[in-house]
Amino acid sequence: MKILMLTPYLPYPPASGGQIRTLNLLKYLSVNNEITLIALYKNEKEKTYAKYLESYCKKIYLCKRAEKPWQIKNILKSILSLLPFLIVRNFSDEAKLTVEKLLKNEYYDVIHAETFYIMPHIPDTKIPVFLLEQTIEYEVYQHFVKSLPFYLRPFFYFDILKLKHSERYYWKRAFLVGTVSETDRKLINNVEHQIHPVVIPNGAGDELISFKLTKKDLSQPIALFVGNFAWLQNTEAASYLYRLILPNLIKAIPNIKLVIAGQRAKEKLKLKEGKNIDIVDIDTDDISLVKKIYEKATIFIAPIFGPGGTRLKILAAMATGLPVVSTNTGVAGLLAKDSYNVLIADTPEAFTLKVKNLLANRQLYEKLRTNAHKLVNEIYNWKKISQKLEIVYEGIKKHEPRN
């Protein structure tokens, strides 16, 4: 099939959940399909990464968008229009013209739009559009606004109303909508009853999936949290882990070590390192360091309370054979069961108790990591996910109007 894919970012390096997702989809979809990629970029350095995608795409078109979102031009355009800020900051005149030119001169079986806010670049066309929502954006922004000073909230609440309206508008405009979880699928269907999304989940990268689970030393435990700390949900989780969970863990398990690692960790978190805690910065393209950090750890702790999609960091932990202790929100949308392939906790006390019990119970430890590893291999691997997406494409092609 001939696929025109649009993304609001360059899918390399794999520094964010969206980039990891698109990179792996391109890798497997390119085996049986011809893909033309239109990707937005912010600065010249990003353009140098396009070479890593050339083997997956027939053609790559890089289109400039604003490097810094909070520009006066963007703010005024958002205030003075019905467009939400998320669309304004991610809009590219170059991308819109590129899409129009390609649709005029080329034929595609399907247009794949990764996120709704890339949709304004697509004109009216008879080619069916598959819109994949990585998260429900207005829910994420509602959570973000609650973290702001009260005097800034009114403007942002109005923007959330515009965001929700735009998101629903583009759901209805697409031929078919996809989500990454059953939770998000139900939410869209509840908001727009006539829309019946298909679930195309996230997965764990091939480079992180362990072929064999090696034995871990539970007497010298290393607890791990990984994230891109440009995102509020990750900074919140790291702060919660450091302030509310770690002191209790040290009392219960004096020799435990906590490692918080990720992009811009030291700059964004500003946490004090010490005997029981290391803060590790990870360059956006340093996949080998990511793998090494996961392999050294004993347990993965993810006190995530902010909404949004499914957490690739949790899938990565499962893939590498780490038992996961997370919140109900953190594992929402994953086919994971408490005490079977994850442990769920929603208070500092519950986190401490479950971590302590897990490290004291080898049988439970091995049960969780074995079942989690099996879940990733059976459901959350990119090869199988891409095969499911290909079936969706074929269904779209079969049912699209040809007049």
C-alpha positions as CSV (number, residue, x, y, z in Angstrom):
1,M,0.0,0.0,0.0
2,K,1.0,3.6,-0.5
3,I,0.8,5.5,2.7
4,L,1.2,9.2,3.3
5,M,2.1,9.7,7.0
6,L,2.1,13.0,8.8
7,T,3.8,13.6,12.2
8,P,4.2,16.8,14.3
9,Y,7.8,15.8,15.0
10,L,10.7,14.1,13.4
11,P,10.5,10.4,14.5
12,Y,14.2,10.3,15.5
13,P,15.9,10.2,17.9
14,P,13.6,8.1,20.0
15,A,13.4,10.7,22.8
16,S,9.7,10.9,23.4
17,G,6.8,8.4,23.4
18,G,5.5,9.8,20.1
19,Q,8.9,9.5,18.4
20,I,9.4,6.0,19.7
21,R,6.0,5.0,18.5
22,T,6.4,6.4,15.0
23,L,9.9,5.1,14.5
24,N,8.9,1.6,15.3
25,L,5.8,1.8,13.1
26,L,7.9,3.0,10.2
27,K,10.4,0.2,10.7
28,Y,7.8,-2.5,10.4
29,L,5.3,-0.9,8.0
30,S,8.1,-0.2,5.5
31,V,8.6,-4.0,4.9
32,N,5.4,-4.4,2.9
33,N,4.3,-0.8,2.2
34,E,5.6,2.4,0.5
35,I,5.6,5.3,2.9
36,T,6.0,9.0,2.3
37,L,6.6,10.9,5.5
38,I,5.9,14.5,6.2
39,A,7.4,15.5,9.5
40,L,7.6,18.9,11.2
41,Y,10.9,20.1,12.7
42,K,11.9,23.0,14.9
43,N,15.6,23.6,14.2
44,E,18.4,22.8,11.8
45,K,19.9,20.2,14.1
46,E,16.8,18.1,14.0
47,K,17.1,17.9,10.2
48,T,20.3,15.9,10.5
49,Y,18.4,13.0,12.0
50,A,16.4,12.4,8.8
51,K,19.1,10.1,7.5
52,Y,18.1,7.5,10.1
53,L,14.7,7.3,8.5
54,E,15.7,7.0,4.9
55,S,15.6,3.2,4.8
56,Y,12.0,3.2,6.0
57,C,10.5,5.9,3.7
58,K,10.3,6.3,0.0
59,K,10.3,10.1,0.4
60,I,10.8,12.4,3.5
61,Y,9.6,15.9,3.5
62,L,10.7,18.1,6.5
63,C,8.6,21.2,7.1
64,K,9.5,24.0,9.5
65,R,7.3,25.0,12.4
66,A,8.0,27.5,15.2
67,E,11.1,26.5,17.2
68,K,9.8,28.0,20.4
69,P,6.1,27.7,21.1
70,W,5.6,30.7,23.4
71,Q,6.1,33.3,20.7
72,I,4.1,36.5,20.7
73,K,2.8,35.7,17.2
74,N,1.5,32.3,18.4
75,I,0.0,33.6,21.6
76,L,-1.9,36.4,19.8
77,K,-3.1,34.1,17.0
78,S,-4.5,31.7,19.6
79,I,-6.1,34.5,21.7
80,L,-7.7,36.2,18.6
81,S,-9.0,33.0,17.0
82,L,-11.0,29.9,17.8
83,L,-7.9,27.8,17.3
84,P,-6.4,26.2,20.4
85,F,-2.7,27.0,21.2
86,L,-1.7,23.4,20.5
87,I,-2.8,23.7,16.8
88,V,-1.3,27.2,16.4
89,R,2.2,26.2,17.8
90,N,2.3,23.1,15.6
91,F,1.1,24.6,12.4
92,S,3.4,24.9,9.4
93,D,2.5,26.7,6.2
94,E,5.2,24.7,4.5
95,A,3.6,21.4,5.5
96,K,0.2,22.5,4.3
97,L,1.5,23.4,0.9
98,T,3.5,20.2,0.7
99,V,0.5,18.0,1.5
100,E,-1.6,19.9,-1.1
101,K,1.1,19.4,-3.8
102,L,1.5,15.7,-3.0
103,L,-2.2,15.0,-3.1
104,K,-2.5,16.8,-6.4
105,N,0.3,14.9,-8.1
106,E,0.4,11.5,-6.3
107,Y,-2.1,8.8,-5.3
108,Y,-2.1,7.2,-1.8
109,D,-4.3,4.4,-0.4
110,V,-4.5,6.1,3.0
111,I,-3.3,9.2,4.9
112,H,-2.1,8.4,8.4
113,A,-2.2,11.4,10.7
114,E,-0.4,10.9,14.0
115,T,-2.2,13.2,16.4
116,F,-5.2,15.4,15.7
117,Y,-3.2,18.6,15.7
118,I,-1.4,17.6,12.5
119,M,-4.9,17.4,10.8
120,P,-5.2,21.1,9.8
121,H,-2.5,20.5,7.2
122,I,-4.7,18.1,5.3
123,P,-7.2,19.6,2.8
124,D,-10.5,18.1,1.8
125,T,-9.7,14.9,-0.1
126,K,-11.3,11.6,-1.2
127,I,-8.3,9.7,0.2
128,P,-9.3,8.3,3.5
129,V,-7.6,9.7,6.6
130,F,-6.7,7.5,9.6
131,L,-6.3,9.6,12.7
132,L,-4.3,8.1,15.5
133,E,-4.6,9.8,18.8
134,Q,-1.6,9.1,21.1
135,T,-3.5,10.6,24.0
136,I,-6.7,12.7,24.6
137,E,-5.0,16.1,24.6
138,Y,-7.7,18.1,26.4
139,E,-7.5,15.8,29.4
140,V,-3.7,16.2,29.5
141,Y,-4.0,20.0,29.3
142,Q,-6.6,20.1,32.0
143,H,-4.1,18.4,34.3
144,F,-1.4,20.8,33.2
145,V,-3.6,23.9,33.9
146,K,-4.3,22.7,37.5
147,S,-0.5,23.0,38.2
148,L,-0.4,26.7,37.2
149,P,-0.9,29.8,39.5
150,F,-4.6,30.5,39.8
151,Y,-4.3,33.9,38.1
152,L,-3.1,32.2,34.8
153,R,-5.8,29.6,34.7
154,P,-8.8,31.5,33.1
155,F,-7.0,32.0,29.8
156,F,-5.9,28.4,29.7
157,Y,-9.4,27.1,30.6
158,F,-10.8,28.9,27.6
159,D,-8.1,27.3,25.5
160,I,-9.0,23.9,26.8
161,L,-12.6,24.5,25.6
162,K,-11.2,25.3,22.1
163,L,-8.9,22.3,22.3
164,K,-11.8,19.9,23.1
165,H,-13.9,21.4,20.3
166,S,-11.0,21.0,17.8
167,E,-10.2,17.5,18.9
168,R,-13.8,16.4,18.5
169,Y,-14.1,18.2,15.1
170,Y,-11.1,16.2,13.7
171,W,-12.3,12.9,15.1
172,K,-15.4,13.4,13.0
173,R,-13.5,14.5,10.0
174,A,-11.3,11.4,9.9
175,F,-12.4,8.2,8.0
176,L,-11.4,6.2,11.1
177,V,-9.9,7.1,14.5
178,G,-7.4,5.0,16.4
179,T,-6.3,5.1,20.0
180,V,-3.4,3.6,21.9
181,S,-5.6,2.1,24.7
182,E,-9.1,0.7,25.4
183,T,-9.5,3.5,28.0
184,D,-9.0,6.2,25.3
185,R,-11.2,4.3,22.9
186,K,-14.1,4.3,25.3
187,L,-13.6,8.0,26.2
188,I,-13.9,9.0,22.5
189,N,-16.9,6.8,22.0
190,N,-18.6,8.3,25.1
191,V,-18.0,11.8,23.9
192,E,-18.9,11.1,20.2
193,H,-21.2,8.1,20.1
194,Q,-21.1,7.7,16.4
195,I,-17.3,7.2,16.4
196,H,-16.0,3.7,17.0
197,P,-12.2,3.9,17.3
198,V,-9.8,1.0,16.8
199,V,-7.0,0.4,19.3
200,I,-3.5,0.4,18.0
201,P,-1.4,0.1,21.2
202,N,2.0,1.2,22.1
203,G,4.9,-1.3,22.4
204,A,8.3,-1.9,23.8
205,G,11.3,-1.3,21.5
206,D,13.0,-4.4,20.1
207,E,16.3,-3.3,21.6
208,L,14.9,-3.4,25.1
209,I,13.1,-6.8,25.0
210,S,15.2,-9.3,26.9
211,F,15.4,-12.8,25.3
212,K,16.1,-14.3,28.7
213,L,15.3,-13.0,32.2
214,T,18.6,-12.9,34.2
215,K,18.5,-13.4,37.9
216,K,18.5,-10.2,40.0
217,D,20.2,-9.6,43.4
218,L,17.3,-8.5,45.6
219,S,19.7,-7.9,48.6
220,Q,21.1,-4.9,46.9
221,P,18.0,-3.3,45.3
222,I,18.1,-0.5,42.7
223,A,14.7,1.2,42.2
224,L,14.4,3.0,38.8
225,F,12.2,5.7,37.3
226,V,12.8,6.9,33.7
227,G,11.2,9.8,31.8
228,N,11.5,12.7,29.5
229,F,11.4,15.6,32.1
230,A,10.2,18.1,29.6
231,W,6.7,16.6,30.4
232,L,4.8,17.5,33.5
233,Q,3.6,14.0,34.3
234,N,7.2,12.8,34.5
235,T,8.4,15.7,36.7
236,E,5.4,15.2,39.0
237,A,6.1,11.5,39.3
238,A,9.8,12.1,40.0
239,S,9.1,14.7,42.6
240,Y,6.5,12.5,44.3
241,L,8.9,9.6,44.3
242,Y,11.7,11.6,45.8
243,R,9.7,13.6,48.4
244,L,7.0,11.1,49.6
245,I,8.1,7.6,48.7
246,L,11.9,7.5,49.0
247,P,12.2,8.6,52.7
248,N,9.8,5.7,53.6
249,L,11.7,3.3,51.4
250,I,15.0,4.2,53.1
251,K,13.5,3.5,56.5
252,A,12.1,0.1,55.4
253,I,15.1,-0.9,53.2
254,P,18.2,1.2,54.3
255,N,20.4,0.0,51.5
256,I,18.0,0.7,48.6
257,K,19.3,2.9,45.8
258,L,16.9,5.1,43.7
259,V,17.9,6.1,40.2
260,I,15.9,8.8,38.4
261,A,17.1,9.0,34.8
262,G,16.0,10.7,31.6
263,Q,16.3,13.7,29.3
264,R,17.0,17.0,31.2
265,A,16.7,15.2,34.5
266,K,19.2,17.4,36.5
267,E,18.0,20.6,34.9
268,K,14.3,20.1,35.3
269,L,14.2,18.2,38.6
270,K,16.9,20.0,40.6
271,L,17.0,17.1,43.1
272,K,19.8,16.6,45.5
273,E,21.8,13.4,45.0
274,G,23.1,11.4,47.9
275,K,23.9,7.9,49.2
276,N,20.5,6.6,48.3
277,I,19.8,8.5,45.1
278,D,21.4,9.1,41.7
279,I,20.1,11.5,39.1
280,V,21.2,10.5,35.6
281,D,21.0,12.6,32.4
282,I,20.4,10.7,29.2
283,D,21.1,12.2,25.8
284,T,18.1,11.9,23.4
285,D,19.8,9.4,21.1
286,D,21.8,7.3,23.7
287,I,19.8,4.1,23.5
288,S,22.7,2.0,24.8
289,L,22.7,4.0,28.1
290,V,18.9,3.5,28.4
291,K,19.2,-0.2,28.0
292,K,22.1,-0.4,30.5
293,I,20.1,1.5,33.2
294,Y,17.1,-0.8,32.8
295,E,19.3,-3.9,33.0
296,K,21.1,-2.7,36.2
297,A,17.9,-2.0,38.0
298,T,16.0,-4.3,40.3
299,I,12.5,-2.7,40.3
300,F,10.6,0.0,38.4
301,I,8.6,2.5,40.4
302,A,6.2,4.8,38.5
303,P,4.0,7.0,40.7
304,I,2.2,8.6,37.7
305,F,-1.0,10.6,38.4
306,G,-1.3,12.6,35.2
307,P,-3.5,11.3,32.3
308,G,-2.3,10.4,28.8
309,G,-2.1,7.4,26.5
310,T,-0.1,4.4,27.7
311,R,3.3,4.7,29.2
312,L,6.1,3.4,27.1
313,K,8.5,3.5,30.1
314,I,6.4,0.9,31.9
315,L,6.3,-1.3,28.8
316,A,10.1,-0.9,28.6
317,A,10.5,-2.0,32.2
318,M,8.3,-5.1,31.5
319,A,10.3,-5.9,28.4
320,T,13.6,-5.8,30.3
321,G,12.3,-8.0,33.1
322,L,11.7,-5.4,35.8
323,P,8.7,-5.8,38.1
324,V,6.6,-2.6,38.0
325,V,4.9,-0.8,40.9
326,S,2.7,2.0,39.6
327,T,-0.6,3.8,40.1
328,N,-4.0,3.0,38.6
329,T,-3.4,5.9,36.3
330,G,0.1,4.8,35.4
331,V,-1.1,1.4,34.1
332,A,-4.5,2.7,32.7
333,G,-5.0,1.3,29.2
334,L,-2.6,-1.6,29.6
335,L,-3.8,-5.2,29.8
336,A,-2.0,-5.5,33.2
337,K,-3.5,-7.0,36.3
338,D,-2.6,-6.1,39.9
339,S,-0.6,-8.8,41.6
340,Y,-0.3,-10.7,38.4
341,N,2.0,-8.7,36.1
342,V,2.2,-5.4,38.0
343,L,1.6,-4.1,41.5
344,I,-0.7,-1.1,41.9
345,A,-0.3,1.6,44.7
346,D,-1.8,5.0,45.0
347,T,-0.3,6.4,48.2
348,P,3.2,6.7,49.5
349,E,2.5,4.1,52.2
350,A,1.1,1.6,49.7
351,F,4.2,2.1,47.4
352,T,6.5,1.5,50.3
353,L,4.7,-1.6,51.5
354,K,4.4,-3.2,48.0
355,V,8.1,-2.5,47.2
356,K,9.1,-4.0,50.5
357,N,7.0,-7.1,50.1
358,L,8.1,-7.6,46.5
359,L,11.8,-7.5,47.4
360,A,11.3,-9.9,50.3
361,N,9.3,-12.4,48.2
362,R,11.4,-14.0,45.4
363,Q,8.4,-16.0,44.3
364,L,6.2,-13.0,43.8
365,Y,9.1,-11.1,42.2
366,E,9.7,-13.8,39.6
367,K,5.9,-14.2,39.0
368,L,5.4,-10.5,38.2
369,R,8.4,-10.1,35.9
370,T,7.7,-13.4,34.0
371,N,4.1,-12.5,33.4
372,A,4.9,-8.9,32.4
373,H,7.6,-10.1,30.0
374,K,5.1,-12.5,28.5
375,L,2.5,-9.8,28.1
376,V,4.9,-7.6,26.2
377,N,6.0,-10.3,23.9
378,E,2.4,-11.4,23.1
379,I,0.7,-8.0,22.9
380,Y,3.0,-5.0,23.1
381,N,5.6,-5.7,20.5
382,W,5.9,-3.5,17.5
383,K,5.9,-6.2,14.8
384,K,2.5,-7.5,15.9
385,I,1.2,-3.9,16.4
386,S,2.2,-3.0,12.9
387,Q,0.6,-6.1,11.5
388,K,-2.7,-5.0,13.2
389,L,-2.3,-1.6,11.7
390,E,-1.8,-3.0,8.2
391,I,-5.1,-4.9,8.7
392,V,-6.8,-1.6,9.6
393,Y,-5.3,0.0,6.5
394,E,-6.6,-2.8,4.3
395,G,-10.1,-2.4,5.8
396,I,-10.0,1.3,5.1
397,K,-8.9,0.7,1.5
398,K,-11.7,-1.9,1.1
399,H,-14.5,0.4,2.3
400,E,-13.4,3.8,1.1
401,P,-15.7,5.5,-1.5
402,R,-14.2,5.3,-5.0
403,N,-16.5,7.9,-6.8
